[in-house]
Amino acid sequence: MKSAVMQPYLFPYLGYYQLVNSVDKFVFYDDVNFIKRGYINRNNILVNGQAQRFTLPVPGATQNKHINEFNFSPEVAKILTTIKQAYAKAPFFKEVYPLIEKVFTQTDRRVSILCRASIKEVFDYLGIQKELFISSELNYERELPAAERLISISNLLNCKQYINSPGGVELYDKDFFMRKGVDLAFIKMNSVSYKQAKNEFVPYLSMIDVLMWNDIEEVKLMLNQYELF
């Protein structure tokens, strides 16, 4: 079986969902330091033909504490209004907007829990069942160096292959993982484009954009447009 571990992101881009889709067991890495100005609490949507950043505030956020120590702000009205105005005329707005609203307004405001919901609800909408875990709830060897922690998580989940985002190419060594009994591979998203109103295609937006402009079967096809290396 295959596993992957990644910091929790809020409605990330398609490539993140491809990573989740490529494995049997996915772990949200929330007992590591929060990353300010990253994608844990922000991403981009299409507004008037251009990428526009949305951010869900995390009160007191600092890189000196773990992700699982923070909650999202409950103030979501402005973000939801922006999304509604941006996509009101998109072909799948009526199907997708309730999903987005459900995630943003959920009662449990813990960062890792709400980010997990932004993944789980999308896969549920697509009719795809995934095994999702939160690292702070797992009994793995936290005191080990970074690579060995990932191996420990994979072993705990009985997974012999570990898939990492391409950003890990410079960080993790395939031979080292193999000596520990885990086959390491990296995932790379293929070039993906789709119709966005009448505008020139803007890539790498939040999954919100993908869902608004494409039907379920088209999105499922996009989830598999990647390569492992």
N, C-alpha and C positions, 0 to 999 in steps of 0.2 A: 504494500500500500504506500501511497504518497502523502507527504505532509508539507505544509508551508507555514511560516510564521511571519507576521508583519504587524507593525504598529497599527492601531485602529485609526482609520480615516473616515471622515463624514462624507458620504456620497462621493467617493473618489472617482477617478477616471476609469475608462473601460479596462485598461491593463490590470488594475487591481482585481477587478471581477474575474478577469481571465485567470489570474493566479489562483484565486479561490476555486474556480471551476476546474482547474487542472489537477487538483489534488483530492484525495479522499477525506482528509482531515485538515482543517485550517484553524490556526491559533492566532488570536488577537494578542499581540505582545504588549501588555499594559503595565507590567511591573518593571519598566525601564523609564528613563527620564523623559519628561514632556519636551516636545520640540516646538519652540515658538517660531512663528513665521513659516511653519511647515504646512502639511495638509491634514493634520489631525482635526482641525476645526474650520477649515475653509477650502474652497475650490472655486471653479469658474463655471458660469452659465452663459448662454448666448443672449445678449440684449442689444437689439437694433443692429444685428449683424456682427457684433464684436464681443470678444470675451470680456466678461465683467465678474470681478471677484465678489463672492459672498463669504461672510465670516459669522460664525456663531460664537459669541464671546464665551471665554472660560475665565470666570472671575478668579483673580489671584494667581493666574498661570505663571509658572517659573520653571526654568530648565533644571532647577535643583531638586525637584520632586518628581515622583513617578506619575505616570499618566493616570493610574487608578486612584490617585488622591484628589482628583479634580471632578467637578461637575460642570455641565453646560448651563449657561444662563437660560432661564425660562422665557426670556423676551424674544419671541420668534415672529411676532406679527409683521415686522418690517421685512424680514427675509421672505416670508410666505407671500406677502404682497408683491415683492419684486419678482418672485418665481411665477406667480399667477399672471402678472402683467406681461412677462416675457414670453410665456408659452400659451396664453389663452387661445390662440388660433392654431396651435400645433395639433396634428391629427389625432394624437393619443392623450391629449390633455385630460379629458374626462376620466379615462382609465387610470392615469398615472398620478394626477395631483392628489387624490385621497391618500395614496400610499405615502407620498412625500409629507403631507400634512400629519399623518399618523405618526411618522418617525419623529418629526420636529417637535411635536406637542406631547410626546409620551411622558408619563409621570416620572419614571426613573431617569434622572438627569445625569447619572454617572457617565463620564466620557466614553469609557469602553463599552458600556451597555448600549448607549444610544448609537454609537458608531456600528456596533454589531447589528443593531436593528436596521441600519441603512444598507447593510449587506443582505441580511436574512430576508427582509421584506421584498427585496428585488428578486432574489432567487425563488421565493414563494410565488411571487407574481408570474415568474417564468415557468413555474411548475417543476423546479429543480430542487431536490432535497440535498442539503449539505450538512456535514457534521462540523459544527463550529464550537471552538473552545476559547476560554480566556486564560491567559498564562498565569495570572495571579491566583487562579483557582486550581492550578495543577501542582502536583508534588514532584517537581523536577529539581535538578541540582543547580540552584541559583548562583552559587558562589564560584562556579567555573568561569573561565574566559568565554568570550562571546560565541565563538564557533562551537565550543563544547556544550554550551547551554542549548544551542539549537539541536545538537546531536542527542542530548539528554531528553529533550522534548520529543524528538522523533522516536527514540527508543521507548519512552513511556507510552506513546500512542501506537506502538508496534508497527511503525512505518520504516521501511528499508530504503525509501527514496525520499530525498528532500529537495523541494523546488524553491529557488530563490529568485527575487527580482534581479534584473541585469545590473543594478547598482552594487550587487555583492561580488561581482567578478574580481574586483581588486581586493576584496576583504577575505574571501574564503577560498580554500585550496581543495580541489577535488580529491587529490591523493590523500590529504589529511582526513577528509570525511570517509573515504573508502577504507582507510586503515582502521577506522572506528566502526566499520560495518554499515555505513550509510552511503548510498549513491547520490552524489550532489549534481544537480542540473540547474540551469538558468533558463528563464522564460523571456522571450522577446516578442512583443506585440507586432504583428504584421501591419502594413499600411491599411488603415480602415477609413472609409469615407461613406457618407450618406447624405441625402438631401436635407438641407436645413432651410426651409422657406425658399426664398429666391436669392439667397446670399451665397457668396463664395464660401466653400467649406472651411470651418474653423475647427481644427483638431484638438484633442486632449482636453476636452471639457468634462465636467462632471457627468457621471452616469445619468443624471437627471436629463441631460440633453439627449443622450442616446435613446432613452425610453420615450421621450416626448415625440420624437420624429420617426420611430420605427415600431413595427408590430412585434409581437412576441417571437415569432419564428425568425424574423430578421435579427433580433437581438441575440437569440440563441446561436445563430450562425456566427455572429461577430465574436461571441465568447470563445469560439474555437479557432479564431484566426490568429494563431500564435505559433511560435517555434520553440522547441527546447534544444538547448545546446550545452 
